[in-house]
């Protein structure tokens, strides 16, 4: 409670008036002399008569009336500050929510739900999951087949905007699979969001490529992905084979569909076109980048030997499936036009180094040092293929029509990186030469937590407090004073009759 005119509270000192009246307004009794006492002379008393308050309750009632009148003059107001309630929510990535990996966090989710949190799916819609749907979901033991194309880094700004008050509390659970983290990592994580990466042990097997080595023979390149990395294994089989054994308890079922082959295992299936013709590769390099050509040709020849796919090297761009542009000049417009017609072009200009030193993880999970990264920015719609441990793009791909334009910002030689001498280059180039449309779907590699999580914490600014609500109390104080006045008059009237 507060007062709009607090200086009127000094008027409460008026209670001294009824106190003084009660102290000095003492009635003197009439003296009646009886018997022999009337012959005695009056003498002064040696003791002071004690001061006593008469009608104490009536005095207190009058003082209280004066105090209430002083409070009324001070204009009392009751001030109520509304309490700001924070939102409490849980967000879970679909790859955890609809799979057996849910069991590792289920007890924690139940505990948070009992504390008033709401459950949501961590997708662009941020859809809420009702309690009834959550109970049904917990009873499912079989993984659901779903296609989740979400980029969890890009969803973070939208999530932070939904919970922008310090009172909000958000728990975020996602897997640490690399497939869900592309582009630029957020610089900071809001302090009211607690992000918990969950390690998953999911594996995947798929058909990456099929090469026709003889009229009735095929070489199948099967990819196997774990959280540690991706490996490829060759399987030679007849064109009429209906399955191949991948392990003691797992097989890959095969079915020919025209010039393609469909492979399926478990709940996943993959389809690739059978490579029946040699791969045409053109390499156009300037004099300063001839050393790079040596490493590139060696990697392509290793891939040809491993897969059985013939590769023809050309010096002209006509009818080339792949063109490697290793020159300082900009890519000519005429070549850019061939990309839209299905040609794949690799641009490696060897531009001035930015001075950045980094490392990158290969498909198998090994680490390769990068000594230099060239200057320049990637196209806005380009997708990062190879990245450094700090999530900077080394190789990016831009889809143009039915072809792709690759931009490489480093090199293969020792002055640029350890790629050429590490033996990892063929393994990195193989999925590019034999692209699998749904390759990202089978990528089960995990990111290190230092790569996945933002390195800084962002302070959430306090929102403007809602305006305090004020309720005038004048009428109630006046009413109370009036009721006490009526009571005082009633008691005083009865005392005067006694």
QUIRALIN-V619199 format. One record per backbone hydrogen bond with DSSP energy under -1.0 kcal/mol. NH is the residue of the N-H (numbers start at 1). CO is the residue of the C=O. E is the energy in kcal/mol with one decimal. If there is no record, write none. Layout:
{{NH/CO/E} {NH/CO/E}}
This chain:
{{2/77/-3.1} {4/75/-2.2} {5/74/-2.6} {8/5/-1.7} {9/6/-2.0} {10/7/-1.3} {11/8/-1.7} {12/9/-1.9} {13/10/-1.8} {14/11/-1.8} {15/12/-1.7} {16/13/-1.9} {17/14/-1.7} {19/15/-1.4} {20/16/-2.4} {21/17/-2.4} {22/18/-2.2} {23/19/-1.6} {24/20/-2.1} {25/21/-2.2} {26/24/-2.0} {37/34/-1.7} {38/35/-1.4} {39/36/-1.6} {40/37/-1.3} {59/55/-2.1} {60/56/-2.5} {61/57/-1.9} {62/58/-1.9} {63/59/-2.3} {64/60/-2.2} {65/61/-1.7} {66/62/-1.9} {67/63/-2.2} {68/64/-2.4} {69/65/-2.1} {70/66/-2.0} {71/67/-2.4} {72/68/-2.4} {73/69/-2.0} {74/70/-1.4} {75/72/-1.4} {77/2/-3.4} {78/471/-3.1} {80/469/-3.5} {89/169/-2.3} {90/118/-3.2} {91/171/-3.0} {92/120/-1.9} {93/173/-2.5} {96/93/-2.0} {97/93/-2.4} {98/94/-2.3} {99/96/-1.1} {102/99/-1.9} {103/100/-1.5} {104/101/-1.2} {105/102/-1.4} {106/102/-1.0} {109/105/-2.3} {110/106/-2.5} {111/107/-1.9} {112/108/-2.1} {113/109/-2.6} {114/110/-1.9} {116/113/-1.5} {117/112/-1.8} {118/88/-1.5} {120/90/-2.3} {121/127/-2.8} {122/92/-2.6} {123/121/-2.0} {126/123/-1.1} {129/119/-3.1} {134/130/-2.0} {135/131/-2.2} {136/132/-1.9} {137/133/-2.1} {138/134/-2.1} {140/137/-1.2} {144/98/-2.6} {152/180/-2.4} {155/151/-1.2} {159/155/-2.1} {160/156/-2.8} {161/157/-1.8} {162/158/-1.4} {163/159/-1.1} {168/165/-1.6} {169/87/-3.1} {170/192/-2.2} {171/89/-2.0} {172/194/-3.0} {173/91/-3.1} {174/196/-1.3} {176/198/-1.1} {178/445/-3.6} {180/177/-1.5} {181/178/-1.9} {189/456/-2.5} {191/458/-2.4} {193/190/-1.8} {194/170/-3.0} {196/172/-3.5} {198/174/-3.1} {204/225/-1.7} {206/223/-1.9} {208/221/-2.8} {209/221/-1.4} {211/219/-2.5} {212/275/-2.7} {214/217/-1.3} {217/214/-1.4} {218/237/-3.2} {219/211/-2.8} {220/235/-3.4} {221/209/-3.0} {222/233/-2.8} {223/206/-2.5} {224/231/-2.8} {225/204/-2.6} {226/229/-2.5} {230/363/-3.4} {231/224/-2.5} {233/222/-2.6} {235/220/-2.5} {237/218/-2.5} {239/216/-2.0} {241/238/-1.6} {244/252/-1.8} {246/250/-1.9} {247/250/-2.1} {252/244/-3.2} {253/264/-2.5} {254/242/-3.4} {255/262/-1.6} {257/260/-2.9} {260/257/-1.4} {261/272/-2.4} {262/255/-3.1} {263/270/-3.3} {264/253/-2.0} {265/268/-2.5} {268/265/-2.0} {270/263/-3.2} {272/261/-1.8} {274/259/-2.6} {275/210/-3.5} {279/310/-3.1} {281/312/-3.1} {282/322/-2.8} {283/314/-1.5} {284/324/-2.7} {286/326/-2.5} {289/286/-1.2} {290/287/-1.2} {293/289/-1.2} {294/290/-1.2} {296/292/-2.1} {297/293/-3.0} {298/294/-1.8} {299/295/-2.0} {300/296/-2.3} {301/297/-2.4} {302/298/-1.8} {303/299/-1.8} {304/300/-2.1} {305/301/-2.3} {306/302/-2.0} {307/303/-2.5} {308/304/-1.9} {312/279/-2.8} {314/281/-3.1} {320/317/-1.6} {321/280/-1.5} {322/280/-2.1} {323/344/-2.3} {324/282/-3.0} {325/346/-3.9} {326/284/-2.7} {336/332/-1.8} {337/333/-1.7} {342/339/-2.0} {343/338/-1.9} {344/321/-2.1} {345/404/-2.2} {346/323/-3.5} {347/406/-2.9} {348/325/-2.9} {354/373/-3.6} {358/370/-2.6} {360/368/-2.6} {362/366/-3.1} {365/362/-1.7} {368/360/-2.9} {370/358/-3.3} {371/416/-2.0} {372/416/-2.0} {374/409/-3.7} {375/352/-2.6} {382/379/-1.6} {383/397/-3.1} {385/395/-3.7} {386/395/-1.6} {388/392/-2.5} {389/359/-2.6} {391/388/-2.0} {394/386/-3.0} {395/386/-1.8} {396/407/-1.9} {397/383/-2.6} {398/405/-2.2} {400/403/-2.4} {402/340/-1.5} {403/400/-1.9} {405/398/-2.5} {406/345/-3.4} {407/396/-2.5} {408/347/-2.7} {409/394/-2.8} {416/413/-1.4} {417/413/-2.9} {418/369/-2.1} {420/412/-1.8} {422/418/-1.2} {428/424/-1.7} {429/425/-2.4} {430/426/-1.9} {433/429/-2.1} {434/430/-2.2} {439/436/-2.2} {442/439/-1.2} {446/227/-2.2} {447/176/-3.2} {451/448/-1.1} {452/448/-2.2} {453/449/-2.6} {456/187/-1.1} {458/189/-2.0} {469/80/-3.0} {471/78/-2.5} {473/76/-2.5} {477/473/-2.2} {478/474/-2.6} {479/475/-2.1} {480/476/-2.3} {481/477/-2.4} {482/478/-2.4} {483/479/-2.2} {484/480/-2.1} {485/481/-2.0} {486/482/-2.1} {487/483/-1.9} {488/484/-2.5} {489/485/-2.4} {490/486/-2.0} {491/487/-2.4} {492/488/-2.7} {493/489/-2.2} {494/490/-1.7} {495/491/-2.0} {496/492/-1.7}}
